[in-house]
Amino acid sequence: MIRTYKYRLYPTKKQIQKLDWTLDKCRILYNSCLVDRR
């Protein structure tokens, strides 16, 4: 049996900015790695 847990976040405005920045950098890095892989 597999269980799944879902969590809801309620970040502050400052935390949202940091999350956006971090996810943006992760996206750029991931896309760059995909290009290098070709």
N, C-alpha and C positions, 0 to 999 in steps of 0.2 A: 504494500500500500504506500502510495506516495502522497505526502502532505505538502500543501502549499500555504505559505504565509504571505499576506499582503500587508504592507505598511503604508500609511499615509503621512506625508511630511507637510509641515506648516512652517516653512522657512521664513526668516525675516528678510527684509529687502536687501540687507548686506549679504546674507547667506545666498540669496538668489543670484546676486551679482557674482559671487565666488563660484557658485555652481555653473553658471553660464560660461564663465571664463574657463573653468576646468574642462567642461564638456566640449567647448570649442577647441581647446588645445588637443584633447583626445581625438576629436574628429579629424583635425588637421594631420596629426601623427598617423592615424589609421589610414587615411587616404594617401599619405606620402608613402607608407609601407606598401600599399597596394600598387602604386605606380612603380616602385623599385622592384617589385616582384615580377613584373612583366618582362 
